[in-house]
Amino acid sequence: MKKYINFILFKILNFISPIIRIWESILIKKYSVLPLKHEPVFIVGAPRTGSTILYQVLTNELDSIYINNLTCKFFRNSFFGMWLSSKFYRYKAHNTFNSKYGDTNGLNSPSECGQFWYRWLPKDIYFLKASDIKDEIRNEIRDEVTAIINYHDKPLIIKNLGMGQRLDLLKDVFPNAKIIYIDRNPILTAQSILKARLKQDYPENKIWSIKPKNYLILESYSLHSQIIGQIYYLQKQILEDLGKFSNTFQLNYSDLNDKIKLISCKKFITSKNRDNYEDSVINNKEKLTLNLNEINILESEIKKYDWTNYDK
């Protein structure tokens, strides 16, 4: 029943989208020509490294805007979706700290909303350089995001792990963007990816979630080797491109319980908090639960890579 309702809603929104666009385009044109009031903030990292809970905490506590599940339903008209959300929720805290593989429940809950980016960028090609995308498309992305930020006069926080493989593009579109990079002990990241794959009965010869640029090679590897390679090469690309930005902040999954580190991360974005919000309780205890054989296999694969210098 839920799928049927979502299908009907999708068709309705698809039908009215051009009408909304007429109203929306006037405001986008008005606000996109103004100087950018706040730099956009992008959370990037490999999958299963804590990016979702970090996204939830930051958007809940900080006086910021973000793409929530309501806005994402209007992904073709994101300016309108953000406007509508601000009228419904008045920038109130979402107080949501649960998720399932990055997805959250509740219309005001933060969304990764890949559909927003699929309007301009390919769905299945994660690694992109600025030169891969036409000037017209880069300008459209810049104008829409700039207009959204300037209209609401608040920093926009975006969590989209795919954009971690597109930092060269982001540097071109938003030269002074703020990038938050989160990582995790690779064996624990691998364990989490492995469990997610098993729950979803995911094919062993396919990369789960975000693909590094050499994914076709990795897909020919054994499952455990593929997962470790996926984590390594995703992080390698992020770290290579991170040096292009002057506004960056790095933290580890273990830092999510470090109040001082989180305060620093929040101040990196803005010094303003929301008026009322629930304090988050983050349970990020690190524990290996795989059998000894699998642990040994993963540790052996991890040793094949340079996790300090990333082969620089």
Steps between C-alpha positions, in 0.01 A plus 500: 500500500782738591673437165175570318450829686859604430453416131187717479675783685798472266271533197319800648821683587641419158190655342505823702878544493504724187237725660701533820810568292347820360468648850825348618715623211415863577631469855802293399597772253452767767703334776769327294653827377563618856830429678489164675409563867626165631723238345330163445617218726557149362540188715698231317662165574478131423168325580443375857741747660247696708411769248124464552500544878742792460261653245207449739679659796625803307169575330309449824705733716629768264302792361530364149299369208517157343311285252241311703269224379228752416734709286628186331150418376527826304850419374414646158410824677740511792470875556125456539548191717732688737257793511206269575695323773588831664130592509399165648779453753624855564862381519424289807724213609409162349617299807558192283797276573396169348573387146528195279792507257480879481121521467295672771130506590295818536448783254722740695780245537820561302529327164798418282265555203705370212214603269599864551836434334366259238327795335841608376746216560506135388352251746748216463826689439630625833845626406471826308729792429385853431600456136257207468201730553383774263529863608122538475439221751766628741337842487156354570629318808676815621195720445252270673712432807600867527137611476390254769773615740443871437121477533517328840820677611628186672780255421387201293628163627509223241588138563552311178776243495504490122617861497816387676607360162407830333697746708679631191158598365397655833822701508411649162140578594561608861871589539461587870264220600546343844581129487459269800672165455426212737681166507508189718721206586500312166431157649190634679386680186549176307306303760208742473501487119520121506200474734300745288572297188395176667173651627417624151621181329719720281690336208862426590632619164352849537620794709247590769411869534761754382739388226861619466627575151670158474186310602505271195835362610384463860190310393723223370650451848380268776233654723724594794773634271241700307360663815841605633598632157175693479564674833864571418449649155198708602701654783810538282303706247345716770836574660660580164230755418459633854829684460336722238279658767599750768196434723516140619431310821591138565377268772480131576200287595643478853483881526120493498509453878761772544307814599797730442555362149129533417491857629794582273319340208187704571695825526662415166150537351337772712500642851120506515290220649129435464279631780385158620629154421545161661852400592619206297608176663749333268574135559810446291669221693751328275483121519600226260229234480620306195644153540876467541552374146330802343690737729829344392405529132406867535814582699710333232333709229540820700876444528529513121433874502671810638230657718730777622633650178260339251790422265605861467 
